[in-house]
Amino acid sequence: MQRLNKGKTPRRPGPKKASNIEKDPVGVYCRIRPLGAENEECCVEMISSSTIQLHAPDGLKANRNGEYKETQYSFKKVFGINTTQMELFGDVSKPLIEDLIHCKNGLLFTYGVTGSGKTFTMTGSPGEGGLLPRCLDMLFNTIGPFQAKRFVFKPDEKNGMEIQGQVDALLERQKRDSQPSVPKTPSSRQRPDPEFADMISSEEACKSDNVDEDCCYSVFVSYIEIYNNYIYDLLEDAPFDPIRSKPPQSKILREDQNHNMYVAGCTEVEVKSTEEAFEIFWKGQKKRRIANTELNRESSRSHSVFTVKLAQAPLDADGDHILQDKNQVSVSQLCLVDLAGSERTSRTRAEGNRLREAGNINQSLMTLRTCMEVLRENQMCGTNKMVPYRDSKVTHLFKNYFDGEGKVRMIVCVNPKADDYEETMLVMRFAEMTQEVEVARPIDRPIYGLAAGRRHRARAFKDELSQRLEERGRPSSADDPALMNQLVESLPALPHFELLDPADDQSLPRLIEILERRLRVRQMMSEQFDKTATTLRSMVQQFDGQLNAKETFLQDQRCKLSEKEKIIISQKTELERLEKKSKTLEYKVDILQKTTDMYEQDKRSLRNELETREQRLQREQAERRRMEQRMQGMVTDTKHKWEKECERRVNAKQLEMQNKLWVKDEKLKQLKAIVSESSSGAGGGAAAAAGGGGGGFPPERPDKPERPSRERDHNMGRSASPSPLHAAAPVRPTHRRSHSAGGEKWVDHKPPSNLDLDTILQPILPNAIRVSTPNEKALSKCHKYVLRHQELASDGEIETKLIKGNVFKTRGGGQAVQFTDTETLKQEWPLASSRKRRSGSGEGASQMEDIENRAPVASTSSGFGYQKRRKPY
């Protein structure tokens, strides 16, 4: 036996959408809730009725530029913290209820961070009813007088609606009244249910005047929740089993014959008043899953969807009964969705089931955002990417709305506290992107081919009939059997008579006369009735002729209208082509603009880099010039220093040579004196010797003669008999006054390694701060700076240099010193060269004695002298 291959069921092709469908963007509104405490930091500011601005809170990590930019976001309308629920309903939900009555679908959902007021906006609280109870109130206030009896409309379990006859509806009502009530599941929460009267006051009630009175309406409600990506029916009556409780069964999504998604097996309850509908809603609300988290005491752990379905059908031509045609039934629905808030587990510290719930909530919201991004990209760029509706139950359930089955409205709820800044920023970006998604505008339903005002005419006829019957003293009910005898009762009454005698000839003629009179009245009434019927028939025929003429006129107008519509369709097609071309060009322009901006940014960055390098090059050149000048100054200083050093050494050498020449001259003089004394005779020598010995004192030792100056030695030459030398006052060059003698404040920097020489001449700085190590505090209080530096000179003596400079402030707030002058303090020993000669020569004791016996030339001082020089710079 050959096995047949099983093939997949082919998917039915979706309805082809006309290319000329008008589209509207998704309406996105923003509502700001008040802060929990007055001292909390606010990060959201309402700029105008359509714009808000986000401020980065203090202490938040900055971006790479070092600061957060203040960002602004625009919406269709922004509602501040003082906005009432009535104002929000009038701008957002009221147009959706009017569209619902006119057979158009609608979707309204709240979106935001956990604890931002989404449930309060949708449900409200006693005295401040939310959008859901106000929508129900407006709907029933509008269609209340035109509602059909219960069970006239009946769901067909396939997202459709059937019409039952009066008898079947009556049997259904009797069956419902006879059924016992199902025991309710006891609830652990004993809080009483809020009544609708406490939610909305009578002054806030509203209704729509634009309603078709020739239709009958019925309202059906359903309430589901999407928990962990599973759908549960909140209105399903599960019998209470104290022994073994059964968990609720999840529902599945299916597609009807019109390719609309619906929840299979979902309970749809027919309601006839606002109070009944709100009671049904609160029954499901008590089953909804909520939990206590770190951020919200009553946090919604699931997405809830409350659906209001409105079924309407036209009345027949008489305006008494509903037209028994399923094709004439129109069903529209409004979905009110309360999305669970996005949350970060790092803030809520969720664990276990709470952590799993948070992950599923964030995943479904991320899928919603992905679908919006793909829709936006397909519409703006002309691509045909697949929208991932099936990744989440939320997006899969509402995919028909985004494909063009009704209006879509979103309310973004914002908590302005600083802790929610980062999550609020993500919500704002999603809302900004959602506004760019366009949804096809709903198409108006076709008008029924029946005359308008049928209900009003039927009601007027019944009222007129009742009034006339009441005027005649008859019952006003048309269903009373006594109405059948009204015609007979309106005839003249028969007189009372009796036949007592068979030969009575008067009573029978009188009876015959009365009966003939009644017959004439009857015939006259019959003729009048026939005449009235003929007149009515002629009027009906005339009306039929007029109606045919009007139908012919309407047919002609429809033909013309169809031609106009074809022209409009062609024009719309051309317009859409041009719009698509315009969008393509705009997209290209955007790309070119972005490319231009990138090039401009690169150009600016390169220009800035070039300017930076030029400035750096200029600074390097200036630094090079300064270095050259400094090196030139140092070369000049070094040159001058060595010139002076060479001059000093030459002078010292000349002085040394002059001293040697003077010593030789002295020796020659003494030798000459000895020779002259020896030639004068022995007598003079003996007498001189006796005289010298008789005194008992040795001959006085002549002082060392004063060292002659260079000019004097030059003038004297090598004279054999020099004249005695006289001491002359030392000539000192005039020096300028030291800069340290002024009245300015100085920093006297004396390193601890300097030696104290106990010299007479010392620099005096009266207004000086003495420090061993310079610091910024001391420099900031003074204007001048001096450094005492000691070093060993070439002749072995200690040389002290006073290096002076000016103190000035730098751009960075510090202190700097610019050196301007140097003073040198040097000690010299006058006999240092003689000591060196004595220690360095090898002449012996006779030379020492000759030097000690020199004639005195000048008095010498054992003190040290100071020589001041200014170092050139």
Steps between C-alpha positions, in 0.01 A plus 500: 500500500649832394507770764369836396721801559348749739519852371485819702181696501557799274467835667214710380613810322446813700269772384656719240531852627446783266799716438300816551428445871557812704729463800528677831797491741463326832375754752747514790416701811709561812379525858727608788413375846574709810808432712461290812672758722564871459874470570559239228714595202301547176649413161199577273383850411191590298609761243169541313172318441679264261866495615687376806867529590714248691776618732779269615490465881792601716765236561422303184796381292571756228561426136835528326466877466468527876132593511154373410307690238145604580269317258153605389219274377180599322161331523152556365418647840663507842294483819664648808472404864186712547305333217172340610367165380213678325737716292706196403184309398368788290817522292598132469208259553189693397583490123553124529149450649347707219685283246380187681137609458570562131627142446873580527750308711737659747802411714612696806792386714712650775879463497770597746736406780368313801339737749433773241118500539380277215237310700377820661461659156303203367292406808516795734391517861179596686422858410750497212376242254744401229457463127330158513196591718459827311497318166229265627298790638508696174414190295189409700388861532500518121341167396288441811157568341586299187624176656357169386360252745737251654600198287379657175868515399699188575874433444567211262829387670693602186537872566169564324147591603162339428144636525234296676125531465276637769391152610856362523614807690207464741587134561861593565395762753271258678777239507743751647255608768431141599868401538640497856786733572849348487680508837779752491859427592573652841756775494762562763462875457197627685517849354155599369462556128472865397169600353471689175316785672815562704720515189321766290269772620180583316638839395781330305270273298512554124342355185524520123217657302604350168340154522290307248155461657387249235732230641490277804812458711643246740823521703723202579805518724792262554803522727827309454853521632830399339718350773843353417397507132188290571141624459252449785128585513423713806121464460495123486285357781700217652306304766665502839640162602627500861668160457693541179518840339557505127733761351354729235532377144682716247330605178630500142487756221318428178420678176144549378374502142587870469860429613445672835663357811284400799527295817325167450265397782510841668194592708293785351237640734209708371445805719216751498624778729814669615468360852471145371799542269714649778397218734615246240829690460564501873422131517788434261720766660502306828646200315779697338851422618668777699794491742697720737844607374769739617371771264122448506276367774239370252703426188314342207668174405303451179357692204121542528264545202141614557304476174170682440320352200200684353259310271241697300243412236242714317125489559264375234292726277224531763751598769368242746738203481866434423577400143558123505810503277839400634679689224346823627650462848796731570741420782759749627723473803717717723796342682617672818845362584692554823857388424719393788786738567856432397737455794865428577568209728800685644256750649208274590725219636254249358554130564323179407158554342536878510822474300335273242202735473728802450693318227181413309363853537820658369517245216145576383564875514821452303305305235248785480784744444656277233169478313468879505854541368439256212167667412669841501783375280258337252294818472787747476744303287253304286634162618288190557654344810295252699364650821560256790145511642508133603795545737263619772131448580450875544617593151336193343161591650510861378667454163170582322500849648845576368404353163211745468195379695446807717651796679794452737564727798779472757535681830858518628498531878811665648626509857716817526718382790874484437533128579299410187700726267671229293182288461302815415754585231440159334122549521531842337702358212240228442217756506685726257549209260136382535369839385660441161301179441192552283182292527236474227193710567183290564253480211142616555235227489253501206164668555200269513242537220218593738338834568624689801278578797321164510510470878372852543206450264399171658516657845297799384234271347466300821482815709229646274298177511525483876395863533190453284398189685537680829286787370222254419531343839638180361806312613816625342651160447480385141517137607166518700224269351232760574642708212345252258149603616556875480337522161184322625487705818519823301163421331170642643376302799189273466193615695349283773171338407297182571251298290208423725235455238543303174273747331724793591567682172694796638804341668614298201481795255694712748765227528517468124544878470778504758680212327466670161643817652794305642548337160512839331754622755704188438484545126596865534795405719597232251486750215703746702749225581525404131545863404769543764666178388492615138647834598763328707575260216541787256725677750706181539527467124602864477756445772624191315536704183687769684713236669579341163587837360723568796659157466562570133650834595708333767615239248608775265676675785668174598623456142637850501644441845670181385652689206618769739636236731692343214646840419581552870656154520718571198598835645571343837708232328699768323523693825625193686754438228620856531500474880704181484736668258513800728577278799772327301648835406468621857676184616778563250516864606526386862784266408676777306439739786649252747795445266544877468483536876763230537726673249440835667584348835816344357587833341450681831705242685782520241486878510518495879789257484677723246447806719625305799813394315557854372470632854734229620748588222477868589559416866797284408643777280449755777660259747788451258550874466493535878752220530723666240480830686568322827796316351633823353467662842674205664780513239536872558502450878753222472716712264492797739569271791806346339623839380485629857656182629785530248545866588504411869757229447719729284481770768584246767797376294623853443467572871694186581776592255517854642533356851787280387668798327454710815660230712803487271526878504494496880774241506713706263444808715603316815805356318594843377465645847721227641764557235501878559524452876794257466699747283459794745743357759534283796468786745164595407404141505644446853332808635182396348542160646575641846211729488273223400627270767493760771131561464420143590215490253508335161456713198139573409359275237383701210136439397424353166454774248162549344437323175529751219221543254533415134524864388763577754706199408464589137628855565781388725624222276802325655655791684795400720415750773122518535345768715307396810140393436198656672173321565214613283130463565347214303292607209164312475269525199151641562229238507124544450273462800369146555140428397446336837507837678151598377172477682369192318443165670763233432533125527847435647597149388803380698575130453594312819835400346630864493778597747482798732818707424453762776588779259439865565311575182175304487189554277221657705142410393260658751169368345616147426357153559793269569463150374734206450283352225282718274122431506194640324354645816804720565531601133133608484559753779810671348603683187879437506718192542871463594707177513824485700735266317853417622773346288880463514687758289814429295728639770355266762279758673120469555297715265136592583259589217170678556273396209196729488177487304136611472204285610191488273187287471450238230186414302459178691474687831854430617807720556811540285830688539681689225864564590618852421825570693799336672727650771826330601650527853869379505760482779876548421813470721748775413805292578379188338738537203807558732408191703474304182838627388660412831351157496573449136862636470815306603728790602554411867518691824700794367218586262249484783715725708540749218129512454434549868761782523345708225430867558143574589301649216144501632288376788296192422171378643431146599134528413338376186387732226193477275505537130163546330443436134190488288470206274406602147189343348 
